[in-house]
């Protein structure tokens, strides 16, 4: 029996009508050169803004707000924990700074999956584009043979795995992008791939109702497990595989033997993503039921349930203290949220690009020190910042953004 695709199927998420408009820019300056602000004062001003009552209403900023397009399907955090990459199905790839949430750069070609190399210098995407980081220059475009749903980079940064609609896993060398091998055996779309920390094992989860374990770099099939998966993750010690699927459960498997250890229940809809903390003691699962669940490992005890929108992707930063979640606005929450770990408290940071949001969103965006920040409409901004957007699209009665999508 087939498992459902993450978040009710990728093909089902279509854009609504786009409206193009020339954005207006509102400058807050004193004289032609503008106000000046020391770095120390900037931090004080930002802290004051974060502590203000309006800042506490950050939900007003994220509700209905879009970081890419109607959904964000891919997330990756750089090895130094300072950069978050998001990819949307229909829009663009965006680079955000952590933990403050400043929008640093927007790249072309949205992607269902993104992966950052271990040295933090390359970004691989499900569209085949390879970008350099942090500058965002296009390095190479790989000739994928099909629509790709998932990509993963080996720990040594020399191998890229891609998989998707044509039921194969393709192995590519990095950085030159040569196709090394094609792994066959799945009989339906592959939704997720993961590589172990020692680079010797690849797991692939498919709609054909199986998870396959492959050896690397030779690509030999080692074992087939009897459960499809929309998302797979391997623990840092390589001894545990977590899988999530449309049967509303998360399963824990031992590696390398593939024995089923435990089935975690509690979600009430498709589970679209799983992520394991760097210390291997925490598992996060995100679902279309508009929740994220935190579980202890290896016992699988439920620790906490976080209320969110529908979740398609999760990423935990290298120190294990921050969780990023991404999904859809259908559940009434923004597509990218940040949470502190292990307590699961939401961080008052708004990762939003008003130019990709729609009519119901009211927000204020300002630029300072090379980053673009978004706060709830009407919030104060630091002295010396330039306001680049306030309110919403002109057709909705405001001044920007230039593009938005109508809600259902």
Long-range contacts (C-beta under 8 A, 24 or more apart in sequence): 1-209, 2-188, 2-207, 2-208, 2-209, 2-228, 2-246, 3-207, 3-209, 3-228, 3-229, 3-230, 3-245, 3-246, 3-247, 4-230, 4-245, 4-246, 4-270, 5-189, 5-191, 5-207, 5-230, 5-246, 6-73, 6-191, 6-230, 6-231, 6-270, 6-272, 6-273, 6-288, 6-312, 7-71, 7-270, 7-272, 7-288, 7-310, 7-311, 7-312, 7-327, 7-328, 8-270, 8-288, 10-73, 10-89, 10-112, 10-149, 13-70, 13-71, 13-89, 13-90, 13-328, 15-69, 15-70, 15-90, 15-405, 16-70, 16-358, 16-405, 16-406, 16-407, 16-408, 17-405, 17-406, 18-403, 18-404, 18-405, 19-393, 19-395, 19-403, 19-404, 20-402, 20-403, 21-393, 21-394, 21-395, 21-400, 21-401, 21-402, 21-403, 22-402, 23-355, 23-389, 23-399, 23-400, 23-401, 23-402, 24-394, 24-399, 24-400, 25-386, 25-387, 25-388, 26-387, 26-388, 26-389, 26-390, 26-399, 27-386, 27-387, 28-366, 28-381, 28-385, 28-386, 28-387, 29-386, 34-384, 34-386, 35-383, 35-384, 36-384, 37-368, 37-382, 37-383, 37-384, 41-383, 42-368, 42-369, 42-382, 42-384, 45-382, 45-383, 46-100, 46-382, 48-380, 49-375, 49-379, 49-380, 49-381, 49-382, 50-348, 52-379, 52-380, 54-375, 54-376, 54-378, 54-379, 54-380, 55-348, 55-375, 55-376, 55-379, 56-348, 57-376, 58-348, 58-349, 58-350, 58-375, 58-376, 59-333, 60-362, 60-376, 60-377, 61-334, 61-350, 61-352, 61-361, 61-363, 61-374, 61-375, 61-376, 61-377, 62-333, 62-334, 62-337, 62-350, 62-351, 62-352, 63-332, 63-333, 63-334, 63-360, 63-361, 64-329, 64-332, 64-334, 64-357, 64-358, 64-360, 64-361, 64-407, 65-329, 65-334, 65-335, 65-350, 65-352, 65-354, 65-357, 65-361, 65-363, 65-374, 66-91, 66-329, 66-334, 66-335, 66-352, 66-353, 66-356, 66-357, 66-358, 66-361, 66-405, 67-94, 67-326, 67-334, 67-335, 67-336, 67-351, 67-352, 67-353, 67-356, 68-92, 68-93, 68-94, 68-110, 68-335, 68-353, 68-356, 69-110, 69-356, 69-405, 70-328, 70-329, 70-405, 71-312, 71-327, 71-328, 71-329, 71-335, 72-312, 72-313, 72-326, 72-327, 72-328, 72-335, 72-336, 73-111, 73-112, 73-113, 73-312, 73-313, 73-326, 74-111, 74-112, 74-113, 74-114, 74-125, 74-126, 74-313, 74-326, 75-114, 75-313, 75-314, 75-315, 75-324, 75-325, 75-326, 75-336, 76-114, 76-115, 76-116, 76-123, 76-315, 77-116, 77-315, 77-316, 77-317, 77-318, 77-322, 77-324, 78-116, 78-120, 78-133, 79-116, 79-118, 79-119, 79-120, 79-318, 80-120, 80-318, 81-317, 81-318, 81-319, 81-322, 83-116, 83-120, 83-133, 83-134, 84-315, 84-324, 84-336, 84-351, 85-114, 85-116, 85-123, 86-114, 86-326, 86-335, 86-336, 86-351, 87-111, 87-112, 87-113, 87-114, 87-125, 87-126, 88-335, 88-356, 91-356, 92-356, 93-123, 93-125, 93-131, 94-353, 95-133, 95-134, 95-136, 96-336, 96-351, 97-371, 98-317, 98-322, 98-338, 99-322, 99-338, 99-347, 99-349, 100-349, 100-371, 100-373, 101-338, 101-349, 101-350, 101-351, 101-373, 101-374, 102-371, 102-372, 102-373, 103-351, 103-353, 103-371, 103-372, 103-373, 103-374, 104-134, 104-370, 104-371, 104-372, 105-134, 105-136, 106-353, 107-131, 107-136, 107-138, 112-148, 112-149, 112-150, 113-148, 113-149, 113-150, 113-151, 114-151, 115-151, 115-152, 115-153, 115-160, 116-153, 117-153, 117-157, 117-174, 118-153, 118-155, 118-156, 118-157, 119-157, 122-153, 122-157, 122-174, 122-175, 124-151, 124-153, 124-160, 124-174, 125-151, 126-150, 126-151, 126-162, 126-164, 128-162, 130-174, 130-175, 130-177, 139-175, 140-175, 140-176, 140-177, 142-172, 142-177, 142-179, 143-179, 144-170, 145-170, 145-182, 149-189, 149-190, 149-191, 149-192, 150-190, 150-191, 150-192, 150-193, 151-193, 152-193, 152-194, 152-195, 152-202, 153-195, 154-195, 154-199, 154-216, 155-195, 155-197, 155-198, 155-199, 156-199, 159-195, 159-199, 159-216, 159-217, 161-193, 161-195, 161-202, 162-193, 163-190, 163-191, 163-192, 163-193, 163-204, 164-189, 164-190, 165-189, 167-206, 167-208, 169-193, 169-202, 169-204, 169-214, 169-219, 171-216, 171-217, 171-219, 180-217, 181-217, 181-218, 181-219, 183-214, 183-219, 183-221, 185-212, 185-221, 185-224, 186-210, 186-212, 191-228, 191-229, 191-230, 191-231, 192-229, 192-230, 192-231, 192-232, 193-232, 194-232, 194-233, 194-234, 194-241, 195-234, 196-234, 196-238, 196-255, 197-234, 197-236, 197-237, 197-238, 198-238, 201-234, 201-238, 201-255, 201-256, 203-232, 203-234, 203-241, 204-232, 205-229, 205-230, 205-231, 205-232, 205-243, 205-245, 211-241, 211-243, 211-253, 213-255, 213-256, 213-258, 222-256, 223-256, 223-257, 223-258, 225-253, 225-258, 225-260, 227-251, 227-260, 230-270, 230-271, 230-272, 230-273, 231-271, 231-272, 231-273, 231-274, 232-274, 233-274, 233-275, 233-276, 233-283, 234-276, 235-276, 235-280, 235-297, 236-276, 236-278, 236-279, 236-280, 237-280, 240-276, 240-280, 240-297, 240-298, 242-274, 242-276, 242-283, 242-285, 243-274, 244-271, 244-272, 244-273, 244-274, 244-285, 245-270, 245-271, 246-270, 246-271, 248-287, 248-289, 250-274, 250-283, 250-285, 250-295, 252-297, 252-298, 252-300, 261-298, 262-299, 262-300, 264-293, 264-295, 264-300, 264-302, 266-293, 266-302, 266-305, 267-291, 267-293, 272-310, 272-311, 272-312, 272-313, 272-327, 273-311, 273-312, 273-313, 273-314, 274-314, 275-314, 275-315, 275-316, 275-323, 276-316, 277-316, 277-320, 277-341, 278-316, 278-318, 278-319, 278-320, 279-320, 282-316, 282-320, 282-341, 282-342, 284-314, 284-316, 284-323, 284-325, 285-314, 286-311, 286-312, 286-313, 286-314, 286-325, 286-327, 287-311, 290-331, 290-333, 292-323, 292-325, 292-339, 292-344, 294-341, 294-342, 294-344, 303-342, 303-344, 304-343, 304-344, 306-339, 306-344, 306-346, 308-333, 308-337, 309-333, 309-334, 309-335, 316-341, 322-347, 329-407, 330-408, 350-374, 350-375, 350-376, 353-401, 354-389, 354-392, 354-400, 354-401, 355-389, 355-400, 355-401, 355-402, 355-403, 356-401, 356-403, 356-404, 357-392, 357-401, 357-404, 358-392, 358-393, 358-404, 358-405, 358-406, 358-407, 359-392, 359-393, 359-395, 359-396, 359-404, 359-406, 359-407, 360-392, 360-407, 361-392, 361-404, 362-391, 362-392, 362-398, 363-389, 363-390, 363-391, 363-392, 364-389, 364-390, 364-391, 365-389, 365-390
